[in-house]
Amino acid sequence: MIGAGGPELPSRPRLPASTAGELIPAEERDRYLRLLRAGLVVLVVGLGILLPGRAAGRAAELVAATLAYVGALASLAGLRSLWRSPRRLLGLPLMVDAVYLAWANHLTGGVLSPLRSLIVLHVVAVVLSASHRMGLKLALWHSLLLIAAYAAGQAHLLGLRASDLPRADAYREMVVFVAVLWAAAFTTASFSALNERELRRRRADMEALAEMAAALEALTDPVTIAEVLLERVCDALGFHRGLVLAGPPEGRLRLLAQRGLEGSPHDPAQPVEADPRSVVNQALSSWGALVHDSLDVDADPWLVQLLGWPRRLMDAPLSGESRPVGVLVLDYPRPAGARVPRRVAAMVERFASYGGLALRNAWLLAQLTRRAATDGLTGIANRRSFDTNLSREIGRARRSGDPVSLVMIDIDHFKGLNDEKGHQVGDGVLRRVAGLLHDHCRDFDTAARYGGEEFALILPSCPADTGAATADRMRIMIAETESELGVTVSAGVASYPTDAEDAFSLIGAADQALYLSKRSGRNRVTCAQEIGAAHQAAPRRSPLSEPDGTSVTS
């Protein structure tokens, strides 16, 4: 789970309650039912007129009943357009359909009418196009109408005539037809409910996948991405325990997220050492989800420690286009030997694929960001990062009242070294000096290449005297390391707020102190406070010239 301090995930808009569970839109369902009614009218009128016998003498009544039926449907359509919730009136047209078919059935032969099959067709079509519940209700309504028509015919009520069959035979025919109607309704409703349940499950899976994809779009932290992936796949597919192992391209796998584990948590900072026989390596070399009935304690001791003895294990590679970036491992909550539904395996693969791409993009973004913030030759912060970090530290010091020291360092006679030894040797000196500065300052300090052979150190919460001591320690270390080439450095130190009131003036003060170090003989550290005394003691000449008149260069 993501902690309270984690990023807020975007939420996808939910469908209204009235439509969230619908697999077929109401407009499309109504269109199918209108086509069904048109077909029923054509079949009833056509068969009623063409069939010989009892229906031939009642064609006028059949046409009149059809006109009344069409008029009733038109009235209901107008009423539905005025009703605030037209879905509540969805069953009324179906009830009118049943009355029309019952009347047409009576006019064309009663229990022996060839139009009886249209009643079965009506119920099956409603089950398939609307819902199995509505189809079963409609089958009950048709049965009641058939029984009522039979009873009214036997009693000669409402102008209905009894069947031409003897009463016992007519009753038996009616019962048989009602039984056939219910058999067709139950069979169709059972298969429809099964398909509908599967469709709803697949729809829920795809919605969960889409929600996870939308959530991952806003995330750039690999650990948070792994936590979201594991949480969503477990909630959507019913897994209770799992973990995500992943690492950047060409990097080592680490445990980024875990859920419901029994053993002691694995240190995320430590890479995972997987045996070649491990299920992790098997997943990395596969193209889809794998299911393992057991774990080998010799091949996966750390997995056994984390998961205990899972009943079954399912894993899938976190695909990152060219190669997997990790593995999604899940404890499958079914005993060994139970068949794994293809739907579950396919959804695990889809979740893992989305998660793998998100992790790969996060690492690529971090790599691009790091390259944009570091110097290509030395690997430490570049001028852009220096400016950003210095402004941030000055702003923080302004709020807290702590000092910030800036050390400007320049390699002495670097141009001569390049001319004498070559640029490759000079580049090596730059890299080694940058490495020493980076490795021997505090974690929250910033070592940057300011430009050319000039470097800078940003020292937060550091007064001027401590900054000068740090600079002198760096000077001595560089001289000892580069003693074979005779490389030395000069440094200037300035501190906020003692020597400057903002980042721009702090750079200027440290720069002036650096130039004073060079004019004073190089291979030394000068603080900004010494600049005033040096200017008073020095004779009038260009501040950028040596005593012999040569300009101050590297």
Residue pairs with C-beta under 8 A, 6 or more apart in sequence:
1 227
1 231
1 259
2 9
2 224
2 227
2 228
2 231
6 224
6 227
7 218
7 219
7 221
7 224
9 215
9 218
9 219
9 228
10 214
10 215
10 217
10 218
12 210
12 211
12 214
14 20
18 87
19 25
19 26
21 200
23 196
23 199
23 200
23 203
24 129
26 87
26 90
29 129
29 130
32 125
32 129
33 93
33 94
33 125
33 126
33 129
33 130
36 122
36 125
36 129
37 73
37 93
37 97
40 97
40 100
40 101
40 118
40 122
41 66
41 69
41 70
43 115
43 118
44 62
44 66
44 100
44 101
44 104
44 115
44 118
45 62
45 63
45 66
47 55
47 108
47 114
47 115
48 55
48 58
48 59
48 62
48 104
48 107
48 108
48 115
49 55
49 56
49 59
49 62
51 108
51 114
53 109
54 107
54 108
54 109
54 164
55 62
55 107
55 108
55 109
55 113
58 107
58 108
61 107
62 104
62 107
62 108
65 100
65 103
65 104
65 107
66 100
66 104
69 96
69 99
69 100
72 96
73 93
73 96
76 89
76 92
76 93
76 96
79 89
80 86
80 89
83 89
90 130
90 134
91 134
91 137
94 126
94 130
94 134
94 138
94 141
95 141
97 122
98 119
98 122
98 138
98 141
98 142
98 145
99 145
101 115
101 118
101 119
101 122
101 142
102 119
102 142
102 145
102 146
102 149
103 149
104 113
104 115
104 118
105 113
105 115
105 116
105 118
105 119
105 146
105 149
106 113
106 149
106 153
106 160
108 114
108 115
109 115
109 163
110 149
110 150
110 153
110 161
110 162
110 163
110 164
110 170
111 150
111 163
111 165
111 170
111 173
111 174
111 177
112 163
112 164
112 165
112 173
116 177
119 142
119 146
119 181
120 180
120 181
120 184
122 138
122 142
123 135
123 138
123 139
123 142
123 181
123 184
123 185
123 188
124 135
124 184
124 185
124 188
126 134
126 135
126 138
127 134
127 135
127 136
127 185
127 188
127 189
127 192
128 135
128 188
128 192
131 192
131 196
132 188
132 189
132 190
132 192
132 193
132 196
133 189
135 185
135 188
135 189
135 192
136 185
136 186
136 189
138 185
139 181
139 182
139 185
142 181
143 178
143 181
143 182
146 174
146 177
146 178
147 174
147 178
149 160
150 163
150 170
150 171
150 174
152 158
152 160
153 160
153 161
153 162
153 163
154 162
154 167
154 170
156 162
162 170
163 170
163 173
165 173
201 343
202 343
204 236
205 236
205 237
205 343
205 347
208 232
208 235
208 236
209 236
209 347
209 350
209 351
209 354
211 232
212 228
212 229
212 232
212 233
212 351
212 354
212 355
213 354
215 228
215 232
216 225
216 228
216 229
216 354
216 355
216 358
219 225
219 228
219 358
219 362
220 362
220 365
220 366
221 362
222 246
222 248
222 256
222 359
222 362
222 363
223 256
223 257
223 268
225 256
225 355
225 358
225 359
225 362
226 244
226 246
226 256
226 257
226 326
226 355
226 359
227 244
227 256
227 257
229 244
229 257
229 328
229 351
229 352
229 354
229 355
229 358
230 242
230 243
230 244
230 257
230 258
230 259
230 328
231 259
232 351
233 239
233 242
233 328
233 330
233 347
233 348
233 351
233 352
234 240
234 242
234 259
234 260
234 330
236 347
236 351
237 344
237 347
237 348
237 351
238 333
239 330
239 331
239 332
239 333
240 259
240 260
240 331
240 333
241 259
241 260
241 261
241 262
241 307
241 310
241 330
241 331
242 258
242 259
242 260
242 328
242 329
242 330
242 331
243 255
243 257
243 258
243 259
243 261
243 306
243 307
243 329
244 255
244 256
244 257
244 258
244 318
244 326
244 327
244 328
244 329
244 355
245 253
245 254
245 255
245 256
245 272
245 280
245 326
245 327
245 329
246 253
246 254
246 256
246 318
246 325
246 326
246 327
246 356
246 359
247 253
247 254
247 271
247 325
247 326
248 325
248 363
248 366
248 367
249 320
249 323
249 325
249 360
249 363
252 271
252 272
253 271
253 272
253 274
253 280
253 326
253 327
254 268
254 269
254 270
254 271
254 272
255 265
255 266
255 267
255 268
255 272
256 268
256 326
258 265
258 266
258 306
260 331
261 306
261 307
262 306
262 307
262 308
263 305
263 306
263 307
263 308
264 305
264 306
265 306
266 272
266 302
266 306
272 280
272 302
273 302
274 280
274 281
274 300
275 281
275 298
275 299
275 300
277 296
277 298
277 299
278 299
278 300
278 303
279 290
279 292
279 295
279 299
279 300
279 303
279 313
279 315
279 329
280 300
280 303
280 315
280 327
280 329
282 290
282 315
283 290
283 315
283 316
283 317
283 324
283 327
283 329
284 317
284 324
284 327
286 317
287 317
288 316
288 345
288 349
289 314
289 315
289 316
289 345
289 346
289 348
289 349
289 352
290 314
290 315
290 316
291 312
291 313
291 314
291 332
291 340
291 345
292 312
292 313
292 314
292 315
293 312
293 336
293 337
294 336
295 303
295 304
295 307
295 309
295 310
295 313
297 304
303 329
307 313
307 329
307 331
310 331
310 332
311 331
311 332
311 333
311 334
311 335
311 336
312 331
312 332
312 334
312 335
312 336
312 338
313 329
313 330
313 331
313 332
314 329
314 330
314 331
314 332
314 340
314 344
314 345
314 348
315 327
315 328
315 329
315 330
316 327
316 328
316 348
316 349
316 351
316 352
317 324
317 326
317 327
317 328
317 352
317 356
318 324
318 325
318 326
318 327
318 328
318 352
318 353
318 355
318 356
318 359
319 325
319 352
319 353
319 356
319 357
320 356
320 357
320 359
320 360
321 357
321 360
324 356
325 356
325 359
325 360
325 363
326 356
326 359
328 348
328 351
328 352
328 355
330 348
332 340
334 340
372 384
373 381
373 382
373 384
373 385
374 380
374 381
374 382
374 385
375 381
375 382
375 434
375 448
375 449
377 427
377 430
377 431
377 449
378 430
378 431
378 433
378 434
378 435
378 449
379 431
379 434
379 435
379 438
380 434
380 437
380 438
380 447
380 448
380 449
380 455
381 389
381 446
381 447
381 448
381 449
382 448
382 449
383 448
383 449
383 450
383 451
385 446
385 448
386 446
386 448
386 450
386 456
386 458
387 503
389 446
389 448
389 458
390 406
390 446
390 458
390 503
390 506
390 507
391 503
393 404
393 446
393 458
393 460
394 404
394 496
394 502
394 503
394 506
396 402
396 460
397 403
397 404
397 460
397 461
397 496
397 497
402 460
402 461
403 461
403 462
403 463
403 464
403 495
403 496
403 497
403 498
404 458
404 459
404 460
404 461
404 462
404 495
404 496
404 506
405 459
405 462
405 463
405 464
405 466
405 467
405 470
405 493
405 494
405 495
405 496
406 456
406 457
406 458
406 459
406 467
406 493
406 494
406 495
406 496
406 506
406 507
406 509
406 510
407 456
407 457
407 459
407 467
407 470
407 471
407 474
407 491
407 492
407 493
407 510
408 450
408 454
408 455
408 456
408 491
408 492
408 493
408 507
408 510
408 511
408 513
408 514
409 433
409 437
409 454
409 455
409 456
409 457
409 471
409 474
409 475
409 489
409 490
409 491
409 514
410 453
410 454
410 455
410 489
410 490
410 491
410 514
410 518
410 554
411 417
411 429
411 430
411 433
411 453
411 454
411 487
411 488
411 489
411 554
412 487
412 488
412 489
412 490
412 518
412 522
412 523
412 554
413 522
413 554
414 426
414 429
414 452
414 453
414 554
415 553
415 554
417 425
417 426
417 429
417 485
417 487
418 425
418 426
421 485
425 485
426 453
429 482
429 485
429 487
430 449
430 453
432 481
432 482
433 455
433 478
433 482
433 487
433 489
434 447
434 449
434 455
436 474
436 477
436 478
436 481
437 447
437 455
437 457
437 474
438 447
440 473
440 474
440 477
441 447
441 457
441 459
441 470
442 459
444 460
445 457
445 458
445 459
445 460
446 456
446 457
446 458
447 455
447 456
447 457
448 455
448 456
448 457
448 458
449 455
449 456
450 456
452 554
453 554
454 554
456 510
457 467
457 470
457 471
457 474
459 466
459 467
459 470
462 470
462 495
463 495
463 498
464 493
464 494
464 495
464 498
464 499
464 527
464 528
464 529
465 527
467 493
467 495
468 493
468 525
468 527
471 491
471 493
471 525
472 491
472 525
474 489
474 491
475 488
475 489
475 490
475 491
475 523
475 524
475 525
478 487
478 488
478 489
479 487
479 488
479 489
479 523
482 488
488 522
488 523
489 523
490 514
490 517
490 518
490 522
490 523
490 524
490 525
490 526
491 513
491 514
491 517
491 524
491 525
491 526
492 510
492 511
492 512
492 513
492 514
492 515
492 516
492 517
492 525
492 526
492 527
492 528
493 510
493 513
493 525
493 526
493 527
493 528
494 500
494 506
494 509
494 510
494 513
494 527
494 528
495 506
495 528
496 502
496 506
498 528
498 529
499 506
499 509
499 528
499 529
500 506
500 508
500 509
500 528
509 528
509 531
510 528
512 528
512 531
513 526
513 527
513 528
513 530
513 531
514 526
515 543
515 544
515 552
516 526
516 530
516 531
516 534
517 524
517 525
517 526
518 552
519 543
519 546
519 552
520 526
520 534
544 551
544 552
545 551
545 552
546 552
